[in-house]
């Protein structure tokens, strides 16, 4: 709940901006223009630079875009960008490697659209990376390929309606990946996962380091979002677009454990179900596989008009993860991703950094 002092402070801030002139208030024109340029339909028989553009549109944690791309004649290497690590929420780079797997899957799907097969490998050693090695294959321009620019994490309330059995079967087929298992929960009893989300969320918000790291990746104004080309922009989560200094003040006032827990309860209750992704082992190779599986899941959802968003607190908080794994019936496993899904209108799309800035 917002305190009276916070409301008064917000009113004063808004009044001050209004007195300074309407032109100072962030507008979405430039942001929407950037989105329109980035989210164009993919080319037929895409060149390597177009493949990399499509790879950058993949799902990734906090929209940090923790990748660099190194193209060569017959391959593209995806390198982790250590400057974009989230050390608090992701201390072992689990989410980073899952993000690289999502990008690799977009590369593989894009390669098919130009008549190539992409063999995805995880390279260890002093410079670990994910390598897509290309070879000749039949040209295959799929619905998933066309869906790449339109996939998004939709962090809003869904319509609360169940999905058809056909839609569920289609999604289950899309996620198939050796070394990865996916569990779907669609009944009210199965949605007991909510309590694990709340327990993990409470622990995170009680951690000042987590809150500070999250704040670093928030973008309250369209100007700041366009400037950085990354992060979690307010409009993409259904929150007001305001000047950065007002957003920072509002965040401090309204980002409370109670408010966030209520929000997650409502969002999960409005969902058609939950999907949990688990790799056979907890290592970069399998985290990449999880990312590839999830990316297909998200793209197939886009084709079907289904939305999804992560609720990863049960796998991010180490004190919650073991009990969550036991609840899943796999006490020795490390669950990797928790994703809610359902139907809802699209939200504004997130931005990406220019392709040239991620090619090395």
Secondary structure as a PSIPRED ss2 file (coil, helix, strand):
# PSIPRED VFORMAT (PSIPRED V4.0)

   1 X C   1.000  0.000  0.000
   2 X C   1.000  0.000  0.000
   3 X C   1.000  0.000  0.000
   4 X H   0.000  1.000  0.000
   5 X H   0.000  1.000  0.000
   6 X H   0.000  1.000  0.000
   7 X H   0.000  1.000  0.000
   8 X H   0.000  1.000  0.000
   9 X H   0.000  1.000  0.000
  10 X H   0.000  1.000  0.000
  11 X H   0.000  1.000  0.000
  12 X H   0.000  1.000  0.000
  13 X H   0.000  1.000  0.000
  14 X H   0.000  1.000  0.000
  15 X H   0.000  1.000  0.000
  16 X H   0.000  1.000  0.000
  17 X H   0.000  1.000  0.000
  18 X H   0.000  1.000  0.000
  19 X H   0.000  1.000  0.000
  20 X H   0.000  1.000  0.000
  21 X C   1.000  0.000  0.000
  22 X H   0.000  1.000  0.000
  23 X H   0.000  1.000  0.000
  24 X H   0.000  1.000  0.000
  25 X C   1.000  0.000  0.000
  26 X C   1.000  0.000  0.000
  27 X C   1.000  0.000  0.000
  28 X C   1.000  0.000  0.000
  29 X H   0.000  1.000  0.000
  30 X H   0.000  1.000  0.000
  31 X H   0.000  1.000  0.000
  32 X H   0.000  1.000  0.000
  33 X H   0.000  1.000  0.000
  34 X H   0.000  1.000  0.000
  35 X H   0.000  1.000  0.000
  36 X H   0.000  1.000  0.000
  37 X H   0.000  1.000  0.000
  38 X H   0.000  1.000  0.000
  39 X C   1.000  0.000  0.000
  40 X C   1.000  0.000  0.000
  41 X C   1.000  0.000  0.000
  42 X C   1.000  0.000  0.000
  43 X C   1.000  0.000  0.000
  44 X C   1.000  0.000  0.000
  45 X C   1.000  0.000  0.000
  46 X C   1.000  0.000  0.000
  47 X C   1.000  0.000  0.000
  48 X H   0.000  1.000  0.000
  49 X H   0.000  1.000  0.000
  50 X H   0.000  1.000  0.000
  51 X H   0.000  1.000  0.000
  52 X H   0.000  1.000  0.000
  53 X H   0.000  1.000  0.000
  54 X H   0.000  1.000  0.000
  55 X H   0.000  1.000  0.000
  56 X H   0.000  1.000  0.000
  57 X C   1.000  0.000  0.000
  58 X C   1.000  0.000  0.000
  59 X C   1.000  0.000  0.000
  60 X C   1.000  0.000  0.000
  61 X H   0.000  1.000  0.000
  62 X H   0.000  1.000  0.000
  63 X H   0.000  1.000  0.000
  64 X C   1.000  0.000  0.000
  65 X C   1.000  0.000  0.000
  66 X C   1.000  0.000  0.000
  67 X E   0.000  0.000  1.000
  68 X E   0.000  0.000  1.000
  69 X E   0.000  0.000  1.000
  70 X E   0.000  0.000  1.000
  71 X E   0.000  0.000  1.000
  72 X C   1.000  0.000  0.000
  73 X C   1.000  0.000  0.000
  74 X C   1.000  0.000  0.000
  75 X E   0.000  0.000  1.000
  76 X E   0.000  0.000  1.000
  77 X E   0.000  0.000  1.000
  78 X E   0.000  0.000  1.000
  79 X E   0.000  0.000  1.000
  80 X E   0.000  0.000  1.000
  81 X C   1.000  0.000  0.000
  82 X H   0.000  1.000  0.000
  83 X H   0.000  1.000  0.000
  84 X H   0.000  1.000  0.000
  85 X C   1.000  0.000  0.000
  86 X C   1.000  0.000  0.000
  87 X C   1.000  0.000  0.000
  88 X C   1.000  0.000  0.000
  89 X C   1.000  0.000  0.000
  90 X C   1.000  0.000  0.000
  91 X C   1.000  0.000  0.000
  92 X C   1.000  0.000  0.000
  93 X C   1.000  0.000  0.000
  94 X H   0.000  1.000  0.000
  95 X H   0.000  1.000  0.000
  96 X H   0.000  1.000  0.000
  97 X H   0.000  1.000  0.000
  98 X H   0.000  1.000  0.000
  99 X H   0.000  1.000  0.000
 100 X H   0.000  1.000  0.000
 101 X H   0.000  1.000  0.000
 102 X H   0.000  1.000  0.000
 103 X H   0.000  1.000  0.000
 104 X H   0.000  1.000  0.000
 105 X H   0.000  1.000  0.000
 106 X H   0.000  1.000  0.000
 107 X H   0.000  1.000  0.000
 108 X H   0.000  1.000  0.000
 109 X H   0.000  1.000  0.000
 110 X H   0.000  1.000  0.000
 111 X H   0.000  1.000  0.000
 112 X H   0.000  1.000  0.000
 113 X C   1.000  0.000  0.000
 114 X C   1.000  0.000  0.000
 115 X C   1.000  0.000  0.000
 116 X E   0.000  0.000  1.000
 117 X E   0.000  0.000  1.000
 118 X E   0.000  0.000  1.000
 119 X E   0.000  0.000  1.000
 120 X E   0.000  0.000  1.000
 121 X E   0.000  0.000  1.000
 122 X E   0.000  0.000  1.000
 123 X E   0.000  0.000  1.000
 124 X C   1.000  0.000  0.000
 125 X C   1.000  0.000  0.000
 126 X C   1.000  0.000  0.000
 127 X C   1.000  0.000  0.000
 128 X C   1.000  0.000  0.000
 129 X E   0.000  0.000  1.000
 130 X E   0.000  0.000  1.000
 131 X E   0.000  0.000  1.000
 132 X E   0.000  0.000  1.000
 133 X E   0.000  0.000  1.000
 134 X E   0.000  0.000  1.000
 135 X E   0.000  0.000  1.000
 136 X E   0.000  0.000  1.000
 137 X C   1.000  0.000  0.000
 138 X C   1.000  0.000  0.000
 139 X C   1.000  0.000  0.000
 140 X C   1.000  0.000  0.000
 141 X C   1.000  0.000  0.000
 142 X C   1.000  0.000  0.000
 143 X H   0.000  1.000  0.000
 144 X H   0.000  1.000  0.000
 145 X H   0.000  1.000  0.000
 146 X H   0.000  1.000  0.000
 147 X H   0.000  1.000  0.000
 148 X H   0.000  1.000  0.000
 149 X H   0.000  1.000  0.000
 150 X H   0.000  1.000  0.000
 151 X C   1.000  0.000  0.000
 152 X C   1.000  0.000  0.000
 153 X E   0.000  0.000  1.000
 154 X C   1.000  0.000  0.000
 155 X C   1.000  0.000  0.000
 156 X C   1.000  0.000  0.000
 157 X C   1.000  0.000  0.000
 158 X C   1.000  0.000  0.000
 159 X C   1.000  0.000  0.000
 160 X C   1.000  0.000  0.000
 161 X C   1.000  0.000  0.000
 162 X C   1.000  0.000  0.000
 163 X C   1.000  0.000  0.000
 164 X C   1.000  0.000  0.000
 165 X H   0.000  1.000  0.000
 166 X H   0.000  1.000  0.000
 167 X H   0.000  1.000  0.000
 168 X H   0.000  1.000  0.000
 169 X H   0.000  1.000  0.000
 170 X H   0.000  1.000  0.000
 171 X H   0.000  1.000  0.000
 172 X H   0.000  1.000  0.000
 173 X H   0.000  1.000  0.000
 174 X H   0.000  1.000  0.000
 175 X C   1.000  0.000  0.000
 176 X C   1.000  0.000  0.000
 177 X C   1.000  0.000  0.000
 178 X C   1.000  0.000  0.000
 179 X C   1.000  0.000  0.000
 180 X E   0.000  0.000  1.000
 181 X E   0.000  0.000  1.000
 182 X E   0.000  0.000  1.000
 183 X E   0.000  0.000  1.000
 184 X E   0.000  0.000  1.000
 185 X E   0.000  0.000  1.000
 186 X C   1.000  0.000  0.000
 187 X C   1.000  0.000  0.000
 188 X C   1.000  0.000  0.000
 189 X C   1.000  0.000  0.000
 190 X H   0.000  1.000  0.000
 191 X H   0.000  1.000  0.000
 192 X H   0.000  1.000  0.000
 193 X H   0.000  1.000  0.000
 194 X H   0.000  1.000  0.000
 195 X H   0.000  1.000  0.000
 196 X H   0.000  1.000  0.000
 197 X H   0.000  1.000  0.000
 198 X H   0.000  1.000  0.000
 199 X H   0.000  1.000  0.000
 200 X H   0.000  1.000  0.000
 201 X H   0.000  1.000  0.000
 202 X H   0.000  1.000  0.000
 203 X H   0.000  1.000  0.000
 204 X H   0.000  1.000  0.000
 205 X H   0.000  1.000  0.000
 206 X C   1.000  0.000  0.000
 207 X C   1.000  0.000  0.000
 208 X H   0.000  1.000  0.000
 209 X H   0.000  1.000  0.000
 210 X H   0.000  1.000  0.000
 211 X H   0.000  1.000  0.000
 212 X H   0.000  1.000  0.000
 213 X H   0.000  1.000  0.000
 214 X H   0.000  1.000  0.000
 215 X H   0.000  1.000  0.000
 216 X H   0.000  1.000  0.000
 217 X C   1.000  0.000  0.000
 218 X E   0.000  0.000  1.000
 219 X E   0.000  0.000  1.000
 220 X C   1.000  0.000  0.000
 221 X C   1.000  0.000  0.000
 222 X H   0.000  1.000  0.000
 223 X H   0.000  1.000  0.000
 224 X H   0.000  1.000  0.000
 225 X H   0.000  1.000  0.000
 226 X H   0.000  1.000  0.000
 227 X H   0.000  1.000  0.000
 228 X H   0.000  1.000  0.000
 229 X C   1.000  0.000  0.000
 230 X C   1.000  0.000  0.000
 231 X C   1.000  0.000  0.000
 232 X E   0.000  0.000  1.000
 233 X E   0.000  0.000  1.000
 234 X H   0.000  1.000  0.000
 235 X H   0.000  1.000  0.000
 236 X H   0.000  1.000  0.000
 237 X H   0.000  1.000  0.000
 238 X C   1.000  0.000  0.000
 239 X C   1.000  0.000  0.000
 240 X C   1.000  0.000  0.000
 241 X C   1.000  0.000  0.000
 242 X C   1.000  0.000  0.000
 243 X C   1.000  0.000  0.000
 244 X H   0.000  1.000  0.000
 245 X H   0.000  1.000  0.000
 246 X H   0.000  1.000  0.000
 247 X H   0.000  1.000  0.000
 248 X H   0.000  1.000  0.000
 249 X H   0.000  1.000  0.000
 250 X H   0.000  1.000  0.000
 251 X H   0.000  1.000  0.000
 252 X H   0.000  1.000  0.000
 253 X H   0.000  1.000  0.000
 254 X H   0.000  1.000  0.000
 255 X C   1.000  0.000  0.000
 256 X C   1.000  0.000  0.000
 257 X H   0.000  1.000  0.000
 258 X H   0.000  1.000  0.000
 259 X H   0.000  1.000  0.000
 260 X H   0.000  1.000  0.000
 261 X H   0.000  1.000  0.000
 262 X H   0.000  1.000  0.000
 263 X H   0.000  1.000  0.000
 264 X H   0.000  1.000  0.000
 265 X H   0.000  1.000  0.000
 266 X H   0.000  1.000  0.000
 267 X H   0.000  1.000  0.000
 268 X H   0.000  1.000  0.000
 269 X H   0.000  1.000  0.000
 270 X C   1.000  0.000  0.000
 271 X C   1.000  0.000  0.000
 272 X C   1.000  0.000  0.000
 273 X E   0.000  0.000  1.000
 274 X E   0.000  0.000  1.000
 275 X E   0.000  0.000  1.000
 276 X E   0.000  0.000  1.000
 277 X E   0.000  0.000  1.000
 278 X E   0.000  0.000  1.000
 279 X E   0.000  0.000  1.000
 280 X C   1.000  0.000  0.000
 281 X C   1.000  0.000  0.000
 282 X C   1.000  0.000  0.000
 283 X C   1.000  0.000  0.000
 284 X H   0.000  1.000  0.000
 285 X H   0.000  1.000  0.000
 286 X H   0.000  1.000  0.000
 287 X H   0.000  1.000  0.000
 288 X H   0.000  1.000  0.000
 289 X H   0.000  1.000  0.000
 290 X H   0.000  1.000  0.000
 291 X H   0.000  1.000  0.000
 292 X H   0.000  1.000  0.000
 293 X H   0.000  1.000  0.000
 294 X H   0.000  1.000  0.000
 295 X H   0.000  1.000  0.000
 296 X H   0.000  1.000  0.000
 297 X H   0.000  1.000  0.000
 298 X H   0.000  1.000  0.000
 299 X H   0.000  1.000  0.000
 300 X H   0.000  1.000  0.000
 301 X H   0.000  1.000  0.000
 302 X H   0.000  1.000  0.000
 303 X H   0.000  1.000  0.000
 304 X H   0.000  1.000  0.000
 305 X C   1.000  0.000  0.000
 306 X C   1.000  0.000  0.000
 307 X E   0.000  0.000  1.000
 308 X E   0.000  0.000  1.000
 309 X E   0.000  0.000  1.000
 310 X E   0.000  0.000  1.000
 311 X C   1.000  0.000  0.000
 312 X C   1.000  0.000  0.000
 313 X H   0.000  1.000  0.000
 314 X H   0.000  1.000  0.000
 315 X H   0.000  1.000  0.000
 316 X H   0.000  1.000  0.000
 317 X C   1.000  0.000  0.000
 318 X H   0.000  1.000  0.000
 319 X H   0.000  1.000  0.000
 320 X H   0.000  1.000  0.000
 321 X H   0.000  1.000  0.000
 322 X H   0.000  1.000  0.000
 323 X H   0.000  1.000  0.000
 324 X H   0.000  1.000  0.000
 325 X H   0.000  1.000  0.000
 326 X H   0.000  1.000  0.000
 327 X H   0.000  1.000  0.000
 328 X H   0.000  1.000  0.000
 329 X C   1.000  0.000  0.000
 330 X C   1.000  0.000  0.000
 331 X C   1.000  0.000  0.000
 332 X C   1.000  0.000  0.000
 333 X C   1.000  0.000  0.000
 334 X C   1.000  0.000  0.000
 335 X E   0.000  0.000  1.000
 336 X E   0.000  0.000  1.000
 337 X E   0.000  0.000  1.000
 338 X E   0.000  0.000  1.000
 339 X E   0.000  0.000  1.000
 340 X E   0.000  0.000  1.000
 341 X E   0.000  0.000  1.000
 342 X E   0.000  0.000  1.000
 343 X C   1.000  0.000  0.000
 344 X C   1.000  0.000  0.000
 345 X C   1.000  0.000  0.000
 346 X C   1.000  0.000  0.000
 347 X C   1.000  0.000  0.000
 348 X C   1.000  0.000  0.000
 349 X C   1.000  0.000  0.000
 350 X C   1.000  0.000  0.000
 351 X C   1.000  0.000  0.000
 352 X C   1.000  0.000  0.000
 353 X C   1.000  0.000  0.000
 354 X C   1.000  0.000  0.000
 355 X H   0.000  1.000  0.000
 356 X H   0.000  1.000  0.000
 357 X H   0.000  1.000  0.000
 358 X C   1.000  0.000  0.000
 359 X E   0.000  0.000  1.000
 360 X C   1.000  0.000  0.000
